[in-house]
Amino acid sequence: MTGKLGPEALAAVLAATGADDDAIEAGPAYGEDAAAIDLTGAESTLVVAADPLSLAADAVGELAVHVACNDVAASGADPRWLTHTLFLPDDDPARLRTVAEQVDATARDLGVAVVGGHTEVLPSLERPLCSMTALGTTDRFVSTGGAEPGDRLLLTKGAGIEATAILATDFREECAEAGVSAATLDSAAAFLDEVSVVPDAAAVRDAATAMHDPTEGGLLTALVETASASETVLAVERDRVPVRPETEACCAAVGVDPLATFGSGALLAAVPPERVGEAIDALAAAGIAVGEIGEVRAADGAGGVDASDASDASDAGAVLLDGDRIDEPPRDELYPLWE
């Protein structure tokens, strides 16, 4: 089945971590997208994240760079280096040139150097597959699991940014046949220019206890992963989640929930209540829209949760969406369009 492994299968993979190393501050864990490695003799931490991307055919090189760099940025680091592994379905030089140019241009825009990688043809593939490893440094690693009860949840830009761009490009004809106007599709396609959360993370990281960038499975998966990693409960109200009109139109055209599909371009951050204003001001100064969508609660009924209410007395790792409990990350609702 296409998509992420389920939590149980993923746990078996995460348990195989190789040799122990005291320099690893944060290693493989469910919900964590990046590792943190102490650079001995340096006053900084090396952050490493790897991600493959294959389904967004029209902009695979651009999105692959952003997805990997976003994980590093969401850990509080400045992305600096990339390795690029590229598998191609054939040796078409035009296809290779297109992907390579996308990678180069996107990396240059972010100020990130491509320092190595690997390229080969794999005829069993139907489309290019880019696998990126991004590396960066920080003096304060921000983990997905750092959220504390009482923190407020902020989401930048909006849900489904990446999915909107994919729908408006790879599935433009389907959206148009469903009644989405050409002007809306043109505007939605331009969302590709907003997939990076490097500026978002730089603006909010000093105030945040935890950050996570929604990717596959969208905001709902990011919430489940954050709740699991921090052993908390995340309570969110759907009508407080920012969703742009283009996203609403494109997702409605193909029957996709904007909260359950590719979400690169948004940053989920947990921020102590006394620092929410500071974070919002910093984002506004960077020209980045943000919404406060919910709060972090303790799993044992503390932190504002009424344990007498069965819908609120949730175990660690649960998400309450308008009071409805979600324990498992959803399968991304865009996948059926490729199958």
JODAUR-V910098 format. One record per residue. N is the residue number from 1. RES is the residue in three letters. PSI is psi in whole degrees, 0 to 359 (NA if undefined). Layout:
# JODAUR-V910098
[[N;RES;PSI] [N;RES;PSI]]
This chain:
# JODAUR-V910098
[[1;MET;136] [2;THR;143] [3;GLY;189] [4;LYS;154] [5;LEU;152] [6;GLY;163] [7;PRO;319] [8;GLU;315] [9;ALA;322] [10;LEU;326] [11;ALA;322] [12;ALA;323] [13;VAL;316] [14;LEU;337] [15;ALA;340] [16;ALA;83] [17;THR;5] [18;GLY;203] [19;ALA;148] [20;ASP;145] [21;ASP;117] [22;ASP;344] [23;ALA;348] [24;ILE;112] [25;GLU;323] [26;ALA;118] [27;GLY;201] [28;PRO;130] [29;ALA;147] [30;TYR;129] [31;GLY;345] [32;GLU;128] [33;ASP;354] [34;ALA;152] [35;ALA;158] [36;ALA;127] [37;ILE;124] [38;ASP;124] [39;LEU;101] [40;THR;128] [41;GLY;358] [42;ALA;152] [43;GLU;47] [44;SER;168] [45;THR;136] [46;LEU;128] [47;VAL;132] [48;VAL;136] [49;ALA;142] [50;ALA;142] [51;ASP;139] [52;PRO;157] [53;LEU;133] [54;SER;337] [55;LEU;335] [56;ALA;87] [57;ALA;319] [58;ASP;336] [59;ALA;38] [60;VAL;321] [61;GLY;317] [62;GLU;311] [63;LEU;324] [64;ALA;318] [65;VAL;313] [66;HIS;317] [67;VAL;317] [68;ALA;315] [69;CYS;328] [70;ASN;321] [71;ASP;320] [72;VAL;315] [73;ALA;321] [74;ALA;352] [75;SER;9] [76;GLY;7] [77;ALA;164] [78;ASP;114] [79;PRO;135] [80;ARG;327] [81;TRP;151] [82;LEU;141] [83;THR;145] [84;HIS;111] [85;THR;122] [86;LEU;124] [87;PHE;130] [88;LEU;146] [89;PRO;343] [90;ASP;180] [91;ASP;28] [92;ASP;113] [93;PRO;329] [94;ALA;320] [95;ARG;314] [96;LEU;316] [97;ARG;318] [98;THR;312] [99;VAL;316] [100;ALA;320] [101;GLU;322] [102;GLN;314] [103;VAL;313] [104;ASP;312] [105;ALA;318] [106;THR;317] [107;ALA;318] [108;ARG;319] [109;ASP;326] [110;LEU;352] [111;GLY;31] [112;VAL;137] [113;ALA;131] [114;VAL;115] [115;VAL;357] [116;GLY;185] [117;GLY;204] [118;HIS;143] [119;THR;135] [120;GLU;165] [121;VAL;133] [122;LEU;93] [123;PRO;340] [124;SER;347] [125;LEU;151] [126;GLU;341] [127;ARG;164] [128;PRO;148] [129;LEU;119] [130;CYS;127] [131;SER;117] [132;MET;141] [133;THR;121] [134;ALA;144] [135;LEU;145] [136;GLY;174] [137;THR;153] [138;THR;157] [139;ASP;3] [140;ARG;100] [141;PHE;129] [142;VAL;111] [143;SER;161] [144;THR;328] [145;GLY;14] [146;GLY;357] [147;ALA;140] [148;GLU;146] [149;PRO;135] [150;GLY;338] [151;ASP;150] [152;ARG;150] [153;LEU;123] [154;LEU;145] [155;LEU;123] [156;THR;155] [157;LYS;292] [158;GLY;164] [159;ALA;148] [160;GLY;25] [161;ILE;308] [162;GLU;316] [163;ALA;322] [164;THR;315] [165;ALA;320] [166;ILE;315] [167;LEU;322] [168;ALA;350] [169;THR;293] [170;ASP;332] [171;PHE;35] [172;ARG;317] [173;GLU;318] [174;GLU;319] [175;CYS;318] [176;ALA;319] [177;GLU;334] [178;ALA;0] [179;GLY;6] [180;VAL;130] [181;SER;157] [182;ALA;322] [183;ALA;319] [184;THR;319] [185;LEU;321] [186;ASP;317] [187;SER;319] [188;ALA;321] [189;ALA;330] [190;ALA;352] [191;PHE;342] [192;LEU;331] [193;ASP;356] [194;GLU;15] [195;VAL;339] [196;SER;138] [197;VAL;15] [198;VAL;313] [199;PRO;323] [200;ASP;310] [201;ALA;321] [202;ALA;327] [203;ALA;325] [204;VAL;349] [205;ARG;330] [206;ASP;332] [207;ALA;340] [208;ALA;143] [209;THR;335] [210;ALA;148] [211;MET;150] [212;HIS;140] [213;ASP;121] [214;PRO;128] [215;THR;243] [216;GLU;133] [217;GLY;354] [218;GLY;201] [219;LEU;320] [220;LEU;318] [221;THR;318] [222;ALA;322] [223;LEU;315] [224;VAL;316] [225;GLU;319] [226;THR;317] [227;ALA;318] [228;SER;313] [229;ALA;326] [230;SER;358] [231;GLU;48] [232;THR;184] [233;VAL;133] [234;LEU;121] [235;ALA;122] [236;VAL;144] [237;GLU;124] [238;ARG;318] [239;ASP;355] [240;ARG;352] [241;VAL;122] [242;PRO;127] [243;VAL;121] [244;ARG;155] [245;PRO;321] [246;GLU;322] [247;THR;315] [248;GLU;315] [249;ALA;311] [250;CYS;318] [251;CYS;319] [252;ALA;325] [253;ALA;329] [254;VAL;7] [255;GLY;41] [256;VAL;138] [257;ASP;121] [258;PRO;337] [259;LEU;353] [260;ALA;32] [261;THR;166] [262;PHE;122] [263;GLY;13] [264;SER;138] [265;GLY;340] [266;ALA;149] [267;LEU;127] [268;LEU;125] [269;ALA;138] [270;ALA;127] [271;VAL;133] [272;PRO;144] [273;PRO;326] [274;GLU;351] [275;ARG;5] [276;VAL;315] [277;GLY;318] [278;GLU;316] [279;ALA;317] [280;ILE;320] [281;ASP;319] [282;ALA;320] [283;LEU;319] [284;ALA;320] [285;ALA;332] [286;ALA;2] [287;GLY;30] [288;ILE;123] [289;ALA;151] [290;VAL;150] [291;GLY;144] [292;GLU;115] [293;ILE;350] [294;GLY;202] [295;GLU;162] [296;VAL;132] [297;ARG;154] [298;ALA;150] [299;ALA;346] [300;ASP;12] [301;GLY;355] [302;ALA;182] [303;GLY;32] [304;GLY;0] [305;VAL;130] [306;ASP;104] [307;ALA;346] [308;SER;346] [309;ASP;116] [310;ALA;331] [311;SER;339] [312;ASP;336] [313;ALA;70] [314;SER;152] [315;ASP;164] [316;ALA;139] [317;GLY;359] [318;ALA;154] [319;VAL;135] [320;LEU;107] [321;LEU;108] [322;ASP;35] [323;GLY;346] [324;ASP;130] [325;ARG;134] [326;ILE;120] [327;ASP;337] [328;GLU;144] [329;PRO;138] [330;PRO;154] [331;ARG;136] [332;ASP;130] [333;GLU;356] [334;LEU;340] [335;TYR;321] [336;PRO;337] [337;LEU;338] [338;TRP;351] [339;GLU;NA]]
